[in-house]
Amino acid sequence: MLSKEVEKTHRVKLVTSMLFLVLAFHTFEVHGIFFPNGLVRNGKNVCEDRKSRTVVYYVQVATVIYHHYTTNCGTFGWSRCRRSRTETGYKSQMRFKRDFDTHLSCCSGYRKSGNECPKAICYLGCNNGGTCVSPDTCNCTSGWTGPTCSLDIDDCSPNNGGCEQTCNNRQGKERVCACRRGYITNGTKCIDVNECRLQQSACICAISGSNDNVCGTRCRNTDGGFQCSCGKGYSLYRGTVCRDDNECAVNYGGCSHLCVNFIGGYNCTCPRGFGLVKEKLCEDVNECENNNGYCEHTCQNVYGSYWCKCNEGFKVDSNRKTCSDIDECKLGHHIHGCEDYCNNTRGGYFCSCRKGYQLTNNNRACTDIDECAPNNITGSNEMATRSACHHICTNVEGSFLCSCRNGYTLMYNKKQCKDTDECQTGKHSCEHNCQNTDGSYRCSCKAGYQLSLNGRSCEGTY
């Protein structure tokens, strides 16, 4: 019986301890701190915001420990019974609680001013002079619309803004009516302009400096515009300017060669060397028929021109009419081809050779003259040489040499020979006496001697 009561007591303590533990781990909600942030409660656009925060604290927790043991029991203590006892221990444990703080702040979309929040906030802004009247809501100035007052109100829609012709919408401003060219604006209406009555005519003549209307310019007013027209020989340029027609620009005005445009008309002309026939056709002129084309030698007509030609050995002067002799000798050997000398003549030239040479059959090359060769004397049957040597002629390249037979000496002219007086010069072989003869000499002996067979020595006659 005692054992059951002890066990019951232990259970009550255990439940009490467990309840205490549950309560210990529970997080209590308590009132926190009040943060006004410079604002007053119930102020304009002031909002309250409760913010929770967790607070940490520590408690002492009791813990029951059971100890079991065996002891003597029963009558006379002969039995063994199981017994238990408790022991209470304490330890520090972390606990949590939740505090709620009150914060005052401007309601969403408002800005603080003083201790209230009277000013609305438009986060995208209000453009073109608009004002922010409530969160992200703009009050736009005249001519603008949209969340940020960035959209222009089109005053020209609908019905073209009431304008008769053109309506010009202006951003943020009242629309303006305008008229097309040729009209003037009168409020929303357009009135035609008579351009032809303006002080400066709308149609003009391009011929500068002309007092009269040489172009025949005419102006006709039309609704919203005008039309210009021009006289004969003129055409309209860019709708308002009368300028001369260039008839030459189209197929040369029908001219076969040259077309010359002038104010109000044109003429056909021909280049030099041609003559105009039938107003537009050009034919070749034969300049050589008139005074030989003023050429000194020969006139050669060609289509549309002519040229002067010179005879062989002449060249045309810079005036292209007269002729001058060509000095072939100054042009070089590749022109005249003379081996030795070139001699210019009017209209030609001839070659010549050095002394002792003569021209070959081509009249340019030179060959040696054989002065020693006999030639017929014109008008007689006799022969003679060019050398005129008295006795012997020896030909050499480009010249010749004269020599004499034995017993003769060549004279000063190197051609004639004269007898050599061997008796005077001592060039004889006579033993006694020497007697000169033409081309030789004779020997003779003194009295009592006679000439030997050799004709030179003498022998006694005794």
C-alpha positions in Angstrom: 0.0 0.0 0.0 2.8 2.4 0.9 4.5 1.6 -2.4 1.5 2.7 -4.5 1.3 6.1 -2.6 4.9 6.7 -3.2 4.6 5.9 -6.9 1.5 8.2 -7.1 3.5 11.0 -5.5 6.3 10.5 -8.0 3.8 10.8 -10.9 2.4 14.1 -9.6 5.9 15.5 -9.3 6.7 14.3 -12.8 3.6 15.9 -14.3 4.3 19.1 -12.4 7.9 19.2 -13.7 6.7 18.5 -17.3 4.1 21.3 -17.1 6.7 23.6 -15.8 9.0 22.7 -18.7 6.2 23.4 -21.2 5.5 26.8 -19.7 9.2 27.5 -19.6 9.5 26.9 -23.4 6.5 29.0 -24.3 7.2 32.4 -25.9 5.3 35.1 -24.2 4.0 38.1 -26.2 4.5 41.4 -24.3 4.2 45.0 -25.3 7.3 46.6 -26.8 8.8 50.1 -27.3 7.0 53.1 -29.0 9.0 54.8 -31.8 7.3 58.1 -33.0 10.1 59.0 -35.5 9.3 62.7 -35.2 5.6 62.1 -36.1 2.4 62.4 -34.1 -0.3 59.7 -33.8 -3.3 60.3 -35.9 -1.4 63.0 -37.9 -2.1 63.6 -41.6 -1.2 60.5 -43.6 0.7 59.1 -40.5 0.5 55.3 -40.3 1.3 52.9 -37.4 3.3 49.8 -37.9 3.8 47.1 -35.3 7.1 45.3 -35.7 7.9 42.1 -33.7 11.2 41.2 -32.3 12.4 38.2 -30.3 14.0 38.6 -26.8 16.3 36.0 -25.4 16.4 35.2 -21.6 17.5 32.3 -19.3 15.6 30.3 -16.5 16.5 27.7 -13.9 14.8 24.4 -14.8 14.3 21.6 -12.2 15.0 18.0 -13.3 13.7 14.9 -11.3 16.1 11.9 -11.2 14.8 8.4 -9.9 17.2 6.1 -8.0 16.1 2.4 -7.6 17.4 0.1 -5.0 16.5 -3.2 -3.2 15.9 -3.5 0.6 14.7 -6.0 3.2 11.0 -6.0 3.8 8.2 -8.3 5.0 7.8 -10.1 8.3 11.1 -10.4 10.1 12.7 -8.7 7.1 13.1 -12.0 5.3 11.8 -10.6 2.0 13.6 -8.4 -0.5 11.6 -5.5 -1.9 12.4 -3.0 -4.8 12.4 0.6 -3.7 13.1 4.0 -5.4 13.8 7.6 -4.4 14.0 10.9 -6.2 16.6 13.6 -6.6 15.9 17.1 -7.9 18.6 18.9 -10.0 18.6 22.4 -11.6 20.2 23.8 -14.8 20.1 27.1 -16.8 18.1 27.0 -20.1 17.6 29.7 -22.9 14.1 31.0 -23.3 12.5 33.3 -26.0 9.8 35.9 -25.8 8.3 38.1 -28.6 8.1 41.9 -28.1 5.9 44.1 -30.4 7.3 47.7 -31.0 5.2 50.4 -32.5 6.7 52.6 -35.3 5.1 55.8 -36.7 5.9 56.5 -40.5 4.4 58.2 -43.5 1.8 56.2 -45.2 2.8 54.8 -48.6 3.0 57.5 -51.3 3.5 60.4 -48.9 6.5 62.4 -47.8 7.3 63.8 -44.3 7.0 67.6 -43.6 7.2 68.6 -40.0 5.5 66.1 -37.7 3.0 65.0 -40.4 3.1 63.6 -44.0 1.1 66.1 -46.1 3.0 65.8 -49.4 2.1 63.1 -52.0 4.8 61.3 -53.9 4.7 60.6 -57.7 7.6 58.3 -58.3 7.6 58.7 -62.1 7.4 62.5 -61.7 4.9 65.0 -63.2 6.3 66.6 -66.4 5.5 69.8 -68.3 4.4 71.8 -65.2 2.1 69.1 -63.7 1.7 68.8 -59.9 1.5 65.6 -57.7 -1.9 65.7 -55.9 -2.0 62.1 -54.5 0.3 59.1 -54.7 1.3 58.6 -58.3 -1.5 60.9 -59.5 -0.6 64.1 -61.4 -2.7 67.2 -62.0 -1.6 68.2 -65.6 -1.4 71.7 -67.0 -3.5 72.7 -70.1 -2.6 70.8 -73.2 -1.1 67.7 -71.4 -2.4 64.4 -70.1 -1.3 61.0 -69.0 0.0 59.5 -65.7 3.1 61.8 -65.8 1.7 64.6 -68.0 3.9 63.5 -70.9 1.1 63.0 -73.5 0.2 65.9 -75.6 -3.5 66.6 -76.2 -4.0 66.7 -80.0 -6.1 69.8 -80.6 -6.4 68.9 -84.3 -8.5 65.8 -83.5 -11.3 65.6 -84.2 -12.6 67.7 -87.2 -9.1 69.0 -88.1 -9.3 71.4 -85.2 -11.8 73.5 -87.1 -9.2 74.5 -89.6 -10.2 74.7 -93.3 -6.9 73.3 -94.7 -4.0 72.5 -92.3 -4.1 72.1 -88.6 -0.7 72.2 -86.8 -0.8 70.7 -83.4 1.7 72.2 -80.9 2.8 70.2 -77.8 1.2 71.7 -74.8 -0.1 74.7 -76.7 -3.1 75.7 -78.7 -3.2 74.4 -82.3 -2.5 76.8 -85.2 -4.3 76.8 -88.5 -2.3 77.1 -91.7 -2.9 77.3 -95.4 -1.3 75.7 -98.4 0.9 77.7 -100.8 -1.2 80.1 -102.8 -3.5 80.9 -99.9 -3.3 83.3 -96.9 -4.8 82.5 -93.4 -7.8 84.3 -92.1 -8.5 82.7 -88.7 -9.6 79.2 -89.6 -10.3 80.0 -93.2 -8.0 80.2 -96.3 -8.2 82.9 -99.0 -6.7 82.5 -102.5 -3.7 84.8 -103.3 -3.6 86.3 -106.8 0.1 85.9 -107.5 -0.1 87.6 -110.8 -1.0 90.9 -109.2 1.9 91.0 -106.8 4.4 93.9 -107.2 7.0 91.4 -108.4 5.5 89.2 -111.1 5.4 85.5 -110.2 6.5 84.7 -113.8 9.8 86.1 -114.9 12.1 86.3 -117.9 15.5 84.8 -117.6 17.1 87.3 -120.0 18.8 89.7 -117.6 19.1 93.4 -118.4 16.1 93.4 -120.8 13.6 96.1 -120.2 11.0 94.7 -122.5 9.4 91.3 -122.0 11.5 89.7 -124.7 10.4 86.2 -123.5 6.7 86.9 -124.0 6.1 85.9 -120.4 2.4 85.6 -119.3 0.8 84.9 -115.9 -2.7 83.4 -115.3 -4.1 83.1 -111.7 -5.6 79.8 -110.6 -7.3 78.7 -107.4 -4.4 78.3 -105.0 -1.8 79.0 -107.5 -0.9 80.4 -110.9 0.3 79.3 -114.3 3.1 80.8 -116.5 3.5 80.7 -120.2 6.2 81.9 -122.6 6.5 83.3 -126.1 7.8 81.5 -129.2 11.4 80.4 -128.9 11.2 80.2 -125.1 10.2 77.5 -122.7 9.1 77.3 -119.1 11.7 76.3 -116.5 10.6 75.2 -113.0 7.2 76.5 -113.7 7.9 80.3 -113.3 11.0 81.2 -115.4 10.9 81.7 -119.2 14.3 81.0 -120.7 15.5 80.7 -124.3 15.0 77.4 -126.0 18.3 75.8 -126.9 17.3 74.4 -130.3 20.8 73.1 -130.6 20.3 70.7 -127.7 18.0 68.5 -129.8 19.7 66.8 -132.8 21.9 69.9 -133.2 18.9 71.8 -134.5 19.0 69.7 -137.7 22.5 71.2 -138.5 24.9 68.8 -140.2 27.9 70.1 -138.3 27.7 73.1 -135.9 24.7 74.7 -134.2 24.9 78.2 -132.6 22.1 79.1 -130.3 21.1 82.7 -129.7 18.3 84.5 -127.9 15.1 83.5 -129.6 16.6 81.4 -132.3 19.7 79.6 -133.7 22.0 79.3 -136.8 23.8 76.5 -138.5 27.5 77.0 -139.1 30.3 75.0 -140.5 33.8 74.3 -139.3 36.8 75.6 -141.1 37.1 73.9 -144.5 33.4 73.6 -145.0 30.8 75.9 -146.6 27.1 76.1 -145.7 24.6 75.1 -148.3 20.8 74.9 -148.0 20.9 76.6 -144.5 21.8 73.5 -142.6 24.1 71.3 -144.7 27.9 71.7 -144.8 30.0 70.7 -147.8 33.8 70.5 -148.2 35.6 73.5 -149.7 38.5 72.8 -152.1 40.9 75.4 -150.8 43.5 74.4 -153.5 41.3 75.9 -156.2 42.0 79.4 -154.9 45.6 80.5 -155.6 46.9 77.0 -154.9 45.8 77.3 -151.3 48.7 79.8 -151.0 51.1 76.8 -151.0 54.6 77.4 -152.4 54.9 74.0 -154.0 51.9 71.6 -154.0 48.4 72.0 -152.5 46.6 68.7 -151.4 42.9 69.0 -150.6 41.4 66.7 -148.0 37.9 66.4 -146.5 37.3 69.5 -144.5 40.8 70.9 -144.9 43.9 70.9 -147.0 47.7 70.8 -146.6 50.7 72.0 -148.4 53.3 69.6 -149.6 56.9 70.4 -150.6 59.0 68.8 -153.3 61.6 66.2 -152.4 64.5 67.8 -150.5 62.3 70.5 -149.0 60.2 70.7 -145.8 57.1 72.7 -144.9 57.8 75.8 -142.8 56.0 76.6 -139.6 53.5 78.7 -141.5 52.5 75.4 -143.2 52.6 77.1 -146.7 56.2 77.9 -147.7 59.0 75.4 -148.2 62.6 75.4 -147.0 65.6 73.4 -148.2 66.4 70.3 -146.1 70.1 70.2 -145.3 70.5 66.4 -145.5 74.2 66.8 -144.6 73.3 68.1 -141.1 70.9 65.3 -140.4 73.7 62.8 -140.1 75.3 59.9 -142.0 72.2 57.7 -141.5 70.3 60.1 -143.8 72.8 61.1 -146.5 75.0 57.9 -146.4 78.1 59.7 -147.8 81.4 57.9 -147.0 83.6 61.0 -147.1 81.9 64.3 -147.8 78.3 65.5 -148.0 77.6 68.6 -150.1 74.2 70.2 -149.6 72.3 71.7 -152.5 68.9 73.4 -152.7 66.5 70.5 -152.7 69.1 67.8 -152.6 72.8 66.9 -151.9 75.7 65.0 -153.4 78.6 63.0 -152.0 82.2 63.6 -152.8 85.5 61.9 -151.8 88.9 62.8 -150.6 91.7 63.4 -153.1 92.8 60.1 -154.6 89.3 58.6 -154.3 86.2 58.5 -156.4 82.6 57.7 -155.9 81.3 54.2 -156.7 78.2 53.5 -158.6 76.0 54.1 -155.6 77.3 57.7 -155.5 77.9 57.4 -151.7 80.8 55.0 -151.1 84.4 56.0 -152.1 87.1 53.8 -153.8 90.8 54.4 -154.6 91.6 56.0 -157.9 94.4 54.2 -159.9 96.2 57.2 -161.2 98.7 55.0 -163.0 96.1 53.3 -165.2 96.1 54.6 -168.8 92.9 56.3 -169.9 91.7 57.4 -173.4 92.1 61.1 -174.1 88.8 62.5 -175.2 88.9 63.4 -178.9 92.0 61.4 -179.7 93.3 57.9 -179.9 96.1 58.4 -177.4 96.2 57.1 -173.9 97.4 58.9 -170.8 97.4 58.5 -167.1 96.1 60.8 -164.4 99.4 60.8 -162.6 101.5 62.5 -165.5 104.5 60.6 -164.3 107.5 61.0 -166.7 108.8 57.5 -166.4 107.3 55.1 -163.8 104.0 55.4 -161.9 103.3 53.3 -158.7 99.7 53.4 -157.4 99.1 53.6 -153.6 95.9 53.9 -151.5 94.5 57.3 -152.1 97.4 58.5 -154.2 100.4 57.5 -156.4 104.2 57.8 -156.6 106.4 58.7 -159.6 109.9 57.3 -160.1 112.6 57.4 -162.8 114.5 54.8 -164.7 118.2 54.3 -164.0 120.3 57.2 -165.0 117.6 59.7 -164.2 116.6 61.8 -161.2 113.1 62.9 -160.2 112.7 66.6 -160.4 111.1 68.9 -157.8 107.6 68.4 -159.2 107.9 64.8 -158.3 106.7 63.8 -161.7 109.3 64.8 -164.4 112.7 63.0 -164.7 116.0 64.5 -165.8 119.3 62.9 -166.8 121.9 62.2 -164.2 125.4 63.3 -165.1 127.3 60.4 -163.6 130.6 61.9 -164.9 130.2 65.0 -162.6 128.8 63.1 -159.6 131.6 60.5 -159.8 129.0 57.8 -160.0 130.8 56.1 -163.0 133.2 53.3 -163.5 135.4 54.7 -166.3 139.1 54.2 -165.8 140.3 57.1 -167.9 137.7 59.4 -169.4 133.9 59.7 -168.8 131.4 61.2 -171.3 127.8 61.7 -170.2 124.9 60.5 -172.3 121.1 60.7 -171.9 120.3 58.3 -169.1 123.8 56.9 -168.9 127.5 57.6 -169.8 130.4 56.2 -172.0 134.0 55.5 -171.1 137.1 56.3 -173.4 140.8 55.8 -173.0 143.8 58.1 -173.3 146.1 57.9 -176.4 147.9 54.7 -176.6 145.2 52.8 -174.8 142.1 51.0 -175.9 138.8 50.3 -174.1 138.5 46.8 -172.7 135.6 44.5 -173.4 133.9 45.6 -170.1 133.6 49.1 -171.5 135.1 50.7 -168.4 138.8 49.8 -168.1 141.7 50.6 -170.6 144.4 48.4 -172.0 147.8 49.5 -173.6 148.2 49.1 -177.3 152.0 48.2 -177.3 
